[in-house]
Amino acid sequence: MAAAASATAGVAVAMAASRTFLLSGPKLLCRSRSFIHPHKRLTFLSRCCSSSSSPATISSLPVSTANVIEVLEGRGLLDAITSENLRSVASTSNVKVYCGFDPTAESLHLGNLLAIIVLSWFQRCSHRVVALIGGATGRVGDPSGKSLERPELDLQTLEKNSSGISALISKILGRGKDPNLVDELGENGVSSDKNPSFVILNNYDWWKDLTLLDFLREVGRFARVGTMIAKESVKKRLMSEEGMSYTEFTYQLLQGYDFLYMFKNMDVNVQIGGSDQWGNITAGTELIRKVLQVEGAYGLTFPLLLKSDGTKFGKSEGGAIWLSPALLSPYKFYQYFFSVSDVDVVRFLKILTFLSMDEIKELEDGMRKPGYVPNSAQRRLAEEVTRFVHGDEGLAEALKATEALRPGAETKLDAATIEGIAEDVPSCSLACNQVLNSSLVDLSVSTGLLSSKSAVRRLLKQGGLYLNNQRIDNEDKIIESDDVIDGKLLLLSAGKKNKMVVRIS
């Protein structure tokens, strides 16, 4: 077991595994807490510098000379760092950063997007990143930010979720990149590719053979119960009515061991997470210092994704905003960002897109100018985030569906386009003889688009009733065969938002 190896052997493995890992940058300012012992700092920096014998080139990434920490702070993506030394380390030696994702669902959601964006910023500043799937920790459940213990998932569900999340992260971080840079790891998690852009690991690979006695000997004896209880995430749960199980109480040690294992065997020296992960992250940095007797492990947290009113951003009437197109269509994903309020849109452009700050400033200034087209900034936000998560194809799908659902649009509708949005709007099925030769007024009521004929006639007079995106002014309109799109469908619209897809059988 790698955990039983000596610190010296682990460092040697890590040096060999990380010779191609590169970094660059200047400085930054932020709320910090230091865990560094100055008299040990030079030893670690010497080890880091010795492993960077030659800079690697990431041909598919826009290599930046900017300090990634400074970039994150300037965009509002920095909450805290464990040591001010991370600023200079990020400019003078290799940084390899990881973030964990527990497979509690088959897809990540909008709350996880910030983590992927921060990882991507490290990529763009020429650092190496690791996405860690919690195949082991997901069996326990992170108590951070939770008032109740997570429900236990069966192994088949965990494996399915792990596979789905891994594929999703791979697509997002690797989209548009050379597929060879989406690395397959060899023995001990050491890269078989000389120049990977990122790697995806599963912590079950090193937890599955670790016995309880080994864990208590190698980790438990270094943990102090008082320190563990003092963690904010633990204190809140202990004071709650439900309390906290021993299983959840040990979670911070499990996550801490992940950091220790990757620091020792893969030279991962930075862990990132949301602000609610501070306790878990510092558990790892403390464990590394105690077990290996070296410095140089750092933690960085970013703010949680909140609206200006302090409420969580990422929930809708239909539930979570999923990143997987199988759970939420690119169209709905796009629309969620398109509906962001003016008071939030500029901040979200900074933290959720990779637009330059100058370009964001132009968009912000434009919102104050006469003649500003409402929602222009939101449109840009929706386009950029949808492209990052769903790629150019997903964005094209979202834009096509958006146009198809816009009353009065000149775009010619086809059955494939309407079927593409059918899951996102109400629909019904009617026999052909129930549709053809029926009046539009009657059909609008029978399909449930509007509640009564009088409501339909009022809307007609107001110019708000549409058939296949064409406004209808005549209340005597009869549905003809030419109105049926590709012999299969009709699209009824009452105003801009109330729609009904009618399938004809």
LOSEDREN-335028 format. One record per atom (N, C-alpha, C, CB): x, y, z. Coordinates in steps of 0.05 Angstrom, whole numbers, plus 5000, padded with zeros to 4 digits. Atoms other than C-alpha are relative to their C-alpha. Glycine has a CB too. Layout:
BEGIN
XYZ/...
This chain:
BEGIN
501749765000/500050005000/501750255000/498150005024/498349765002/502850674980/500150165025/499050184978/500049844975/500750985046/502049905020/497249995012/498150114981/505550525083/502850074993/499649715002/497349935008/511550765044/501050235016/500150064970/498849774985/516351255075/499550254985/502949955005/500449745013/515651995062/502150054979/500250225021/497849965020/522351985026/499349864974/502649915011/500650155024/520151444978/497750134985/499349715006/502449875013/513451794966/500850254985/498050075021/499149765013/517052444950/501449944974/501850165018/498550085024/521452084900/498049934978/501849775005/502050075020/515351784865/498750254989/497949815012/501449755008/511952464864/501750174982/499250175024/498249845017/518052804834/500149884972/502850015012/499950135026/518352284779/497550044985/500649705003/502649985013/510952344765/499450284990/497949905018/500949735005/510853094760/502050174985/499350135026/497949845013/516853304719/499050184978/502149824990/501149835022/512453584665/498050205010/498749824979/502149814990/507953984711/501150285004/498849905026/499049735003/508654724700/498150215012/500450074971/501649784989/506155384728/501250274995/499749965030/498949735003/506856134723/498350205016/500050084971/501649784989/504556804753/501250195020/497849885012/499449824978/505157404802/498649975027/499550274991/500949984972/501257584868/497150065006/501650215012/502849964994/494657694904/499450075028/498449764992/500749914973/490957954964/497449875009/499850305001/502450124991/485857585006/500149925029/499349764983/500150104972/483457355074/501549745002/497049985010/498550255000/488356815094/500549915029/502750044986/499250114974/490356355150/502549834994/497749825012/497550135007/497456095153/500549755017/502350205004/499350244986/499555395171/502949924994/498149774993/497350065008/506755445146/502050045022/500750174976/497849974982/512755325189/502450104984/500749735015/498049885017/518055795159/502649844999/500650285010/497450145000/524055365179/499949754982/500849935028/500250235017/521454795135/499450074971/497949815010/501049925026/519355205075/502149954978/499350295000/498050025021/525955185037/500449724990/502750115009/499750285008/526354435038/498049924979/499649825024/502050075019/519754365001/500350154973/497250065011/499749855025/520954924951/502449894984/500550305007/497850115014/527654614934/499149754985/502349935019/501050245013/524053954920/498350074976/498449835019/501849925023/518854304876/501750104977/498050215009/498449895022/523954684836/501649794986/501850225011/498450205013/528154074824/498449834981/501449835021/501750175017/522253724791/499250144974/497649915015/500849865024/521254264738/502450054982/498750275008/497649985016/527254114695/499650134974/501149734996/500649875025/523854344632/497150074998/501049834976/502849935001/517354724620/498549844979/499750294994/501650155020/511854324586/498350204984/498249805015/501749835017/507654604530/497349874997/501450044972/502750105004/500154534528/499050134975/498150065026/500649875026/498854664455/497150074998/500849824978/502949955004/491354634462/498950205020/498549755002/501049814980/490855114521/501250274996/500649905029/498949735002/491655874519/501950055023/497850214999/498149974978/498055914561/500150295008/502849904991/500149734989/497856524606/502350045019/497350065014/497949934981/503356874644/498850125026/502050194988/501349894977/498257134694/500149815024/497150084994/500150164976/498456894766/497149915004/501050165025/502850104998/492356444773/498650105025/500149695000/501349914975/491156664845/499150294996/502049995024/500749725005/491157394823/497550014982/502350154988/502350015019/486357224766/497449935016/500549794978/502450094985/481556864814/499050225018/500649755016/500849794981/481657434864/498650234984/502450115015/501149775016/480357964810/497249944990/501850064977/502650075011/474257584786/498049925022/500249774981/501850074979/471257464855/499849705006/497350114995/500150294997/473056724856/501949915022/500949874974/498250084978/477556734917/498750075027/502750144997/501149964973/474956654988/502350015020/497949795007/497850014981/481156445027/502149814990/498949905028/497850185005/487956115022/501349935027/502150124980/498950084974/491555725077/502650145006/500449705000/497449864995/498056115068/500550204978/502349805002/499349795019/500356755035/502249894981/500950255014/497850115017/506256335008/499049894974/501549795016/501150125025/501556034956/500350204977/497149935004/499749805021/502056694918/502749984986/499750295012/497350025012/509556644908/500549734989/502150075021/499650275011/509455894900/498749974972/498849785019/501450015026/504555994843/501550144978/497250115003/498449855020/509756424809/502849874996/500350295008/497250095001/516156044823/500449704998/501550105024/499750295001/514755294825/497549874991/500749905028/502350155011/510154754801/497649995019/500949724994/502550044985/502954734824/498449804985/498450275003/501950195010/498454144814/497750005019/501349714997/502349954984/491454254839/497849794996/498950284994/502250195003/485653804854/497550105014/500749725011/502649954987/478253854871/498549745000/498450224985/501550254997/473853284895/497050044993/500249895027/502950005007/466853114869/498849735009/499750044969/501250254991/462852594908/497649934982/499050035029/502150085020/458152184863/497349955014/500849744987/502650024987/451752334901/497650014981/499750225020/502150005021/447852404836/501449934973/498650284997/498850095025/448852184764/501150234984/497949864983/498949775014/450652894743/500950215021/497950134981/499449764984/453953504773/497950214995/502950114994/502049785003/449654124782/501450275000/497949985022/498949745003/450554864778/501950085023/497850214997/498349954977/453554894848/502849904996/498849895025/497350115006/459354464822/501550154978/499749714993/498849885024/460554904762/502350185008/497950164985/497849824992/464855404801/502649845003/499350155026/497650164997/469654844819/501349944974/499349745015/498950075026/470454644747/501250254986/497849884981/498949755012/471455374726/502650075013/497950235004/497449944987/476855474779/502149804990/499749975031/498150195011/480254834755/500950094972/498849724999/499449915027/479755104684/501850245000/497550054985/498249774998/483055754705/502949915006/499150205022/497350114995/488855354733/501249894974/500049785021/499150105026/489255004665/501050224982/497749844986/499449785018/489155654628/502550165008/497650194998/497549874991/494855914670/502349805001/499650135028/497850195005/499055304651/500549815023/502550144994/499750194978/498054904715/498649744992/498850115026/501250265004/495954174719/497849955020/502149775002/502350034982/489253974748/499149715001/497750174990/501050274995/486253344777/497150035010/501749855021/502750034991/478853204784/499849735014/497850034977/500150244985/477852694839/497149925005/501550035027/502750104996/471552274838/500049845027/499149814977/500050124973/469652054909/498649735001/498750185019/501250274999/468151324896/500049885028/501449824981/499950094972/470151194968/498650195019/502949965009/501249804982/468151835004/497050034995/501450274997/502949985006/461451824968/498449795015/499649974970/501450204984/459851205009/499450095028/501649745000/500449894973/460251615072/498250244999/502750075012/501649765002/457552295052/501250235015/497249955009/498849764988/460352985066/497950155016/501250194978/502049864984/456653315124/500150314996/500549945029/499749715003/458954015103/497550124987/502550074983/502349865011/453054475093/497449845001/500550084972/502450174999/448053915108/498949995029/500649724990/501350024974/443053895165/499349725007/497550185001/500650284995/441653155157/502149834986/497249934990/498150185013/445952555140/499049924973/500449745018/500850075027/445952385067/498949724999/502450044980/501050275003/441951775046/502249824988/497549984983/497950185010/446351165033/499249904972/500349755019/500550095027/447050974960/501249724997/501350194979/498950275005/447950254936/502450024981/497849824988/497550005015/454450064901/499550044970/501649755005/500649985029/451250004832/499450294993/497649824993/500749725005/448450714837/502650175002/497950105020/497649854997/455150984862/501849974975/501549915025/498350055023/458850664804/498850144975/500249704994/501349865022/453750934754/500450305002/497049934999/499549724996/454251624784/502850084995/499150085028/497149945004/461851604784/500750014971/501749795015/499550025029/461951404711/498950254986/498949754988/501349775012/457051954692/501550265005/497250035009/498649754993/460752504730/502750014987/500250025030/497450015012/467452284704/499950084970/501349735003/500449945028/464952314632/499350294996/497849824988/500949725003/461752994643/502450195004/497950065021/497649834995/468153304673/501949984977/501349925026/498250045022/472253004618/499250164975/500249704992/501049845023/467853324565/500450305004/497049944995/499949714995/467754004598/502950105000/498750075027/497249914998/475154054615/501549934974/501449875023/498650085024/477253704551/498750094974/500349715000/501449925025/472354014502/501750174982/497450145008/498549845019/475754264441/503049965002/499450295004/497150064997/482453994465/500749754985/500749975030/499050255012/486753454435/499149775019/503250014997/501050224982/483452814461/502349855013/498349814984/497850144987/490352534476/500850145026/502450004981/499349864975/490953064530/498249935023/500050304995/501750104979/485252754568/501249735008/497049964991/498050204994/490052294603/498949755012/502050115018/500550254987/489451564619/502449955019/499749764979/497950034981/493351434683/501149725001/499050085028/498850264997/498250874690/500249915029/502850014988/499750114974/500650514752/500450225021/502449815002/499949814978/499950904818/499050284993/502950025010/501049745008/496251454782/502050184986/499050155024/497949855014/502651664747/499250024970/502849885003/500949955028/501151974679/501749844980/500150294994/498650135022/502851554618/500450194977/498549754991/499749805020/502152174576/502150205010/497350154994/497949824991/508152634578/499050285005/502250014979/501049724997/503753254574/497050015002/500950164976/503049994997/496653154600/499050275008/499149795020/501249754991/492153744607/498749975027/497950094979/501250054974/488353434665/499749705003/497350145002/500450294995/487152764698/497549975017/502449875013/502350074983/481052444730/500649755015/497449974982/499450234983/482051984789/497549925016/502350075019/502150094982/477551584835/501349905026/498349774987/498650064975/479551544908/499449725010/499250205021/500450284992/476550844914/502449834993/497449894986/497750165009/482750604878/502149975022/501350134976/498150034978/487050734940/498749945027/501750245002/501350064975/481750644993/499249705002/497550175003/501250274999/479349944973/501849805014/499649914972/498250194987/485549595002/501050095027/502349944982/499049894974/486550025064/498149895022/500050314999/501650114978/484249665127/499650215022/501449755012/500549824978/481350005188/502450045018/497649915016/497749994983/487449835229/502250174987/501049725007/498049845014/492050125176/499350305001/500249914970/500949724999/487850765174/500450125027/497150014992/499749894973/487950845249/503050055006/498849815021/497249984995/495450735251/501350234984/501549744994/498749815018/497251175192/498750285000/500049894972/501449745000/492051725199/498850075027/497750004979/501449944975/487951665263/501750115022/498649765009/498349924978/493751745310/501150284997/502349815004/499149725004/495552415279/497750205002/501350024972/502349824999/488552695285/499350075030/497549884986/500849914973/486453095347/497050055000/501650255008/502949984999/479153035366/499150295005/498949825022/500849724995/478953745394/500150174975/501950125021/499849855025/481354025328/497749924980/502749944986/502150105018/476353595289/497350125009/499949705000/502649904991/470553825333/499850304995/499749945030/500149705003/472554555325/499450084971/502750115008/500649935028/471454525249/497150104999/500449754981/502649885002/465454955231/497849814992/500150244981/502150185011/461854415192/499249795021/501149854975/500650194979/462353945252/498550145023/502649875011/501449864978/460354455305/497150054995/501450275004/502849955006/453954635269/498349755002/499750114971/501550254999/451853905263/499749905029/501349794983/500150094973/453653745335/497950155017/502750025013/501949834985/449254315359/497149964990/500850294998/502750035012/443354105315/498549785015/500249934970/501750204987/437553675337/500849724991/497150054994/499450265010/439753105292/502849905009/500050014969/497350084992/447053115315/501649904976/499849795021/498350105022/452452765275/500949725007/502550194997/499150284996/454152035265/503149995000/498849824978/497150045000/461151765276/501049984971/500849755016/499350035028/461251595202/500650284987/497849864984/499649735011/460352325182/502350155013/497450165002/497949874985/465052555236/502849944988/500049935029/497450085011/470752165202/500450114972/500249705000/499749925028/469452475134/502450184995/497450144990/497749825004/474553025143/502649864999/500050225021/497650155001/479852505156/500349854974/500149805024/499950145026/477952125094/501050194978/497249884993/499249805020/478552755051/502950095005/498150245001/497349924993/484852945088/502049794990/500450045029/498250215009/487952265071/500250014969/499049735009/499849985030/486252364997/502150204993/497250094988/498049805006/490452994997/502849905007/499450275017/497450114992/496052645035/501049804979/499849865027/499250205019/496052064986/500950124974/497649804995/499349875025/496152504924/502450185002/497650154989/497649844995/501252974954/502549834999/499850155027/497650184997/505952394969/500649854974/499649815023/499650185023/504851984906/499850144973/498149785001/500449875026/502952484852/500750295000/497149974992/499149734998/505753144876/497850214998/502050064979/502249814999/498853464882/500450175025/497249855000/499349834977/500254064927/497950225006/502650124997/502149814994/493854484924/497349864998/500150244980/502750105001/486754294941/498150245000/499349815024/502049795001/480854744922/497349905007/500050134972/502750084993/473654744944/498450255007/499949805023/501749784992/467755184962/500650085028/497149924998/499449894973/468055605025/499149815022/498850275004/500950194979/464255065063/501849765003/497249904993/498150224999/470054585050/502650075015/500849924971/497549914986/475154985091/500949805021/499550275013/499250194979/475054495149/501249744989/497649935017/499050255012/476053885104/502750054987/498049904979/497549945013/481554225065/502350035020/499750264983/497849964980/485554445126/500649745015/499150225020/499450264989/484753745154/502249864984/497549825002/498050125018/488853525094/502750135003/499150014972/497449874998/494254055099/501349945027/499750314997/498950074974/495053905174/501149725000/497950045022/499250285001/495453165161/502749964985/497949824987/497550015016/500953255108/502350105017/499750164974/497849884983/505053685156/500849815022/499150275011/499450184977/504453185213/501249734991/497549955016/499150265008/505352535175/502750014985/497949874982/497649995017/510652735124/502150195010/499250084972/498149814989/513953275165/501250194979/502349855014/499249815020/514253735105/497850214997/500649864972/501949795006/510954385085/499550014970/501050285011/500549965029/508154595018/497449904990/502149864985/502750075008/501054345017/498250245006/498949745015/501649764997/496054905006/497149954994/501150224980/502950015005/488555005007/499150274990/498549925025/501249765012/484355504968/497049954999/501250074972/502950025002/476955624974/498950234984/498750005028/501449805016/472156004929/497250045012/499849924970/502749964988/465456314949/497949814988/499250294995/502350155011/459055924942/498550174980/498249905024/501449865021/454756104883/497350105010/499649814975/502449884989/449556584911/499150244984/500650095029/501049765012/445057124884/500650245018/496949984995/499449764985/445757844907/498450015026/499550244983/501750004976/440157724958/500849795020/497149974993/499050204982/444157164990/498849724996/499550095028/501250265005/439856594964/501749844980/497150024989/498350175017/442956004928/499250024971/499749705009/500549995029/443756064853/500549724989/501950214986/499750275010/442555414818/497649825005/502449875012/502650154996/435455214837/497950134982/499250005030/502349905016/429255284794/497549865010/500449964969/502550134992/421955084801/500149704994/497750134986/499950285008/423754434767/502249855015/500549984971/497950134985/429454284816/502850114993/500049704994/497249925004/437054304808/500550064971/501949785010/499149945027/440354604747/502349814994/500950304996/498050215006/444053984722/501850084977/498649744994/498149945022/450254024678/499849794978/502850015011/500250215020/448653374641/497650064982/499649735013/502349955018/444353474578/497949795002/501150024972/502050224997/440952814594/497950075021/501449745007/501849934978/437853134656/498850284996/501449995026/501049735005/437053854632/501050084972/500950205022/499249945027/436954054559/501750264999/497550034982/498549765004/441954574534/498250254997/501749984975/501949785003/435855004517/499150115028/497549914984/500849914974/433355014589/502350125016/498849775016/497649904987/440455114615/500550294991/502449824994/499649735011/441255714568/497950195011/499849994969/502149824991/434556004588/500350085030/497349864996/499649944972/436355964662/501950245003/501049765015/498149784999/442256424651/499050254986/502749924988/501149775014/438456864603/498150165018/498549904974/501949874982/433557014659/501250125025/497849815008/498649894977/438857254708/499350305003/503149964998/500749724996/437157934739/502350194993/499150055029/498049815006/440858564719/502050045023/498750274993/498349954977/443558634789/502149785004/498350025026/498250234997/447057954785/501749954975/498549755007/498850095025/449157904712/502950074997/498550124977/497249935003/455758284715/501849825017/500550305007/498450174982/458257894775/500249714989/498849995028/500050275011/456257234742/501749994974/497249914993/498249995023/459957444678/502949975009/499650264984/497250024989/466257514721/500649725010/500450205022/499350254988/465756864758/499349754984/498649985027/501050245015/462256404707/500950004972/497149995001/499150005028/465556604641/503050065000/498550214983/497149955004/472656684614/500450254983/501349764987/499749755014/471257354581/502050185015/497350154998/498149824987/476657874594/498550205017/501850144979/501249804982/475258374649/499350264984/501850075023/500549765017/475658934596/497449964985/502350054980/502550055015/470158604555/497650005019/500249724986/502249994981/465858514617/499350285008/500749835025/500449724994/466859244634/498550144978/502850145005/501549885023/464459434564/497049925002/501249914974/502850094998/458159014574/498650145023/499949705005/501149864977/457059334642/499450294994/501949985024/500449725007/457960044615/497750024980/502650114987/502149995020/453359874557/497249985012/500349774981/502650024987/447759704605/498950275010/500249815024/500849734990/447660434628/499550204978/502150115019/500249815022/447560744559/497250004988/502149934978/502649995014/441360984522/500049814977/499450294991/500250185023/438960494471/500949715006/501650114977/499250274992/441359884510/497749804995/501049995029/502150215005/437559264486/499849835025/500749834975/500350164976/434758924548/501049724997/497150015010/499150274999/437958264566/502449944982/497849814993/497750055017/443958354520/502349885016/501050274987/497950114983/448758224578/499349715008/500450175025/500950274993/444557624599/500449804977/497150005009/499750175024/444757354528/502949914998/499150154975/497250075001/452357384529/500849805022/501850255001/499450194978/452657044597/499049724993/498650105026/501250265007/447956494573/501649864978/497150034991/498550125021/451956384510/502749895009/500550214978/497350094991/458756344545/499849765018/501450235014/500250224981/456555884601/499049754986/498250075024/501150245015/452555424554/502249894983/497650084983/497850105017/458555374507/502049855017/501450244985/498050144983/463255194565/499049735009/500650185024/501050254990/458654654592/499149814978/497650065019/501250185020/455254384529/501450024973/497250074997/498649995025/460154584474/498550164979/500649734990/501249855022/458754934408/497449874991/502050034977/502450145009/453654394389/497750055019/500649704997/502149954981/449854484453/498950284999/501049945028/500949725002/449755234446/498350044975/502450194999/501649985025/447355174374/497249895004/501449864977/502650124994/441754714398/498350195016/500449735014/501549824983/439755204452/499150254985/501850095024/500849765016/439755804404/497849934980/502450114986/502050085019/435755424353/497349965013/500849744985/502550044985/430555214405/498950265010/500549815023/500949744991/430355914432/498650154978/502350175011/501249865023/428856194363/497449864993/501950004977/502550155007/423755644350/497750075019/500549705000/502149954981/419955824413/499350305002/500949905027/500649714999/419956574400/497650074982/502550164992/502349935016/413056794377/500750224980/497650105018/499449805020/413557174312/502649954986/500050275011/497450055013/420256864293/499649914971/501549775016/500350065028/421356804219/501349734993/501450224984/498850265005/425256154226/497949794994/501649915025/501950205008/421655594190/500349765019/500549914970/500050224981/419755064240/499949734986/497650025019/500250275010/420854324228/499549825024/502649914984/500750184978/418753714268/502349945018/498949744988/497750064984/425853564291/500650225020/502549964982/499549774982/426654264321/498050005023/499950264985/502050004979/420054214358/500349775019/497250004987/499550234983/421453514383/502350055019/500549754983/497749934983/428053794410/499350165024/502050144983/500849844977/424254264455/497649895014/499450294990/502550114990/418253824469/500249935030/499149764984/499650074972/421153594536/499950255018/502549855004/499849764984/421754314558/497450175001/502250174988/502649855000/414554544544/497849795002/499750174974/502350194998/407754224557/499349894972/497550145012/500850125026/405253754503/497649825004/502449844988/502350184999/399253324486/499849864974/497450155007/500450155025/397252814434/497049984994/501249715003/502750015009/390852844394/499849854974/498850284997/500450135025/387952434338/499750204978/497549815001/500149825022/388152734269/497350134997/500749854974/502749895004/380552814266/499250205022/498049784998/500549814979/380853204331/501450274995/500949895027/498449765005/385553714301/499150144974/503049944998/500749895026/384053804227/497150094999/500549804977/502649875002/378154254212/498850105026/498049804987/500849884975/377754464285/500750295000/501349855025/499349714997/377655194303/502350035019/497550175009/497749954983/383955474334/499050075028/501750234989/501149934973/379555744391/499549755015/497550174997/500650254987/376955054407/502549845007/498149834982/497550164996/383854724400/501650125023/501749994974/498549874979/386955234447/498949925027/500050304997/501250084975/382055024501/500349705004/497050085000/499950294997/381954274488/502949905007/499049864975/497350084994/389554234492/501050105027/501950114978/499249894974/389754624557/501850244998/501449795015/498349755002/393555224529/498750225015/500350074970/501549794985/388155684556/497549875012/499250244982/502250134984/382355554604/497350024988/500050115027/502749955010/376455824564/500250134972/498350165019/500149875026/374256064496/500150305002/497449914985/500049714996/373156754523/502950105005/498250085024/497149934996/380556764546/501550004974/501349815020/498750015027/382656554476/499350244984/499249744986/500849785016/378557094443/501250275010/496950035000/498749754989/381357634490/502950014991/499849995031/497250005008/388357414474/500350064970/501349735006/500049945029/386757424399/499950304995/497749864986/500449715004/384458144404/502550165008/497650105016/497549874990/390958324442/502449934983/500549925029/497850075018/395158004387/502049815013/501550244991/498150174985/398057474434/499749704994/499750045028/500450285006/395756814402/501549934975/497049934997/498350075023/400556454356/499649704993/503050055006/500050285010/400255824313/502649974984/497549954982/497450045013/407155564294/501650264997/499649874972/498549754998/410056234315/498850234983/502949964992/501349795016/405456614267/497650115016/499149894973/502249884985/400757104301/497349974985/500550305005/502750045012/393356954289/498250225011/498949725008/501949784992/388357534289/497149934995/500750254984/502750075008/382357174261/498949775019/499949914971/501050204982/378156804313/498649774986/498250125021/501350215016/374956394257/502149814988/498350124979/497950165012/381756074240/499449705005/502750085012/500450294999/380855334223/502749864995/497949914979/497450155004/386754834228/499749844974/500649825025/499950145025/388454584159/502449814999/500050194976/497850195001/393154034137/502750144995/499549804977/497549855005/398254554113/501150125026/499450224980/499149894975/398654804185/501649805016/497750105017/498750224985/401154134210/502949974991/498549734998/497150015008/408854134211/500949714995/501750135023/499150275009/411553534173/497949785006/502649935015/502250194996/404753204182/499949895029/500349784981/499750124973/406353104257/499250185023/502749915004/500149834976/406053714301/498950284995/502850045011/500849724999/403154394318/501350135024/496950045000/499149864977/406054924364/498250245005/503050104995/501849794992/401055364399/501450185021/497349895011/498749824981/403355984438/498050215009/502450144988/501749794989/399456434485/502050205013/497949895021/497949814990/404157034493/502749874996/499550065029/497250095004/411656924500/500649745014/501850215009/499150224983/411856394554/498249755000/500350095027/501950224998/405555964552/499849864973/497250105009/499950145026/406355434498/498949725003/502949994989/501050285000/403554754478/500949874974/497050005003/499450165024/406454234430/497749804997/502849865003/502150185006/400853844397/501049794981/497550154989/499250235017/402753154371/497549884988/501649785016/502350105015/398052884318/500449704994/499450164975/499750295005/396952124317/497949914980/499749855027/
